[in-house]
């Protein structure tokens, strides 16, 4: 193979494609390099570069180039053969001279080059005279593709008032032609619509601001960009893209009141929190840039308040404190509106706030009476006689007409009426003496009503404090249980006592203790006052005899430090106990208790023994009864049997006996199923049918019930064909039907006609056939 010719071809390709950034051109360079490394000095093939222009073929094949062996004598002895992709279909070769033709239009965008092989063989011997020649046919590009904007339409956002030259967005078009060959894919961008606000860079497609724009004037622009290939030369293809550019808001506008003066009014009886009126400062910005806060300037902020409506950005003026027409009839307040968020870059353009004046007139209203105090606290000593003065309350009509006021008590705590009020002058007096120990405070609700307009009512709380008077004598805080042993010694402490007093001493209670005068002579005990509101009881002698005296009653005199001082006598009971050296208090208490009942120890033991025997006997009876109440093991399953036989064999006083059995049992659907030995089926059916024909009390009810049962069984196709035998009979003295028991019946089964079974429905068809056939056999 002649590699020199192939190398010559590759060198020419490199010259034709001076720069090859595409993937296809890179592969060509790699191929040329490989052929260069394997070149040979000997030249076997003679051929010229092979190129074909895309979209060139019309009807006739187009000549591409020629390959020729240097052994070709042009005598027709050599034959040229073309092998490879498209050989014979897209590309053909003249077998006599090696000329190559293309028969179809080629698209470079689909395939940029074709790799083929050429052979030269001897026609006579069919042997190759040259090695195979590998060569490439390149497809030259033409401008047959239009530019395309694949990402459009475009939407971009830029802040308003952006400086000139600010980048907005970039648009990019693509061209399917070869960018490395000619100008077919070289694009040029231009602005068709959008001047003078925007501009576009011709080679990059970057859109920029051409001037500063105000969103409040116009917030959206439509820009049209054109992309042309062939660098915009005549005959070039073009495409357009639409770019929607939105201006985002910045805080470049201050709030502005549309009115320099607002007029409002509020009634003097309006409660706190009432809406007085609304004001509004407009802001051309939107969103957070339009958010604002309102402020009230001056001293009027104590009476009125203002808040911002988050949705409408209105300033709502509220009543912060009640107004009084008689005190002040007009308010003039200054309100300031300030942007909540401020852009520091625009501070030089001025303050982002505005002020306005609001004048508020107070309207007169018929107001309820007003008390001179929000509440009253009064004092009175306990025990004061009925009609004693507690205090005076005053209420006046605040209006100009000064209507007279009428007072009344509507509620008091405790609920008992202990006070009354003069309806004309508000004087409160007691209706009965007060006791501080029962209630030290009283809560009274007093109303004041205008006489000219009874609907105007005011209410006030009056707290009455009942002052203490020393009217309760001191006493023991509890009942003391004092025990001493017979062998107690003299001077021994047997009890410590104290005292309580229901009164309330402002200086603190101080109690004094002593034996009553009548007990000081011959007493076996003494009282020592500890001077700390306690006292000790000591024995004055030793050796007590229980048999002589069990109880000692000591009268203790207690007096307080009140003015005047009050005294009381309290009795302390001392019990003498029979105890050893170690005093057993429990035993002493028990013995004293038994002694008070008049029982000895032997008697108490006997009583306890009887009680124990009775408890054992009672528990034995309860155990036996519980065992008898246990249910049989099959009591819950007796209701699951399918054959139901209900019999009533009570024999009583005949038809007049209405308590023989409960007739309601025949009407219930729940029956107790009991197990009975089965008799002969024919005899049982005969007996049951005969009983059903008997006439007894309320026989119509029996027959109706049986008929309903039969109809229910016939109408239910889901019921299995079980035999259900039910008897409904009444027996008693004096019955016209006599005894219905089948036990004494002497009627023969052969004498019974069973044809009636055929009338009982389909469920009894098989049973009827069996007994009718049985009767026929018997005959």
Secondary structure, 3 states (H helix, E strand, C coil): CCHHHHHHHHHHHHHHCCCCCCHHHHHHHHHHHHHHHCCCCCCCEEECCCEEECCCCCCCCEEEEEEEECCCCCCCCEEEEEEECCECCCEEECCCCCEEEECCCCCCCCCCEEEEEEEEEECCCCCECCCCEEEEEEEECCCCCCCECCCCCEEEEEECCCCCCCEEEECCCECCCCCCCCCCCCCEEEEEECCCCEEECCCCCEEEECCCCCCCCCCEEEEEEEEECHHHCCCCCEEEEEEEEEEECCCCCCCEECCCEEEEEEECCCCCCCEEEEEEEECCCCHHHHCEEEEEECHHHHCEEEEECCCCCEEEEEECCCCCCCCCCEEEEEEEEEECCCCHHHHHHCCCEEEEEEEEEEECCCCCEEECCCEEEEEEECCCCCCCEEEECCEEECCCCCCCEEEEEEEEECCCCCEEECCCCCEEEECCCCCCCCCCEEEEEEEEEECCCCCCEEEEEEEEEEECCCCCCCECCCCCCEEEECCCCCCCEEEEEECECCCCCCCCCCCEEEECHHHCCCCCEEEEECCCCEEEEEECCCCCCCCCCCEEEEEEEEECCCCCCCEEEEEEEEEEECCCCCCCHHHHHHHHHHHHHCCCHHHHHHHHHHHHHHHHHHHHHHHHHHHHCCCCCCCCCHHHCCCCCCCCCCEECHHHCCCCCCHHHHCCCCCCCCCCCCCCHHHHHHHHHHHHCCCCCCHHHHHHHHHHHHHHHHHCCCCCCCCCCCCCCCEECCCCCCCCCCCCCCCCHHHCCCHHHHHHCHHHHHHHHHHHHHHHHHC
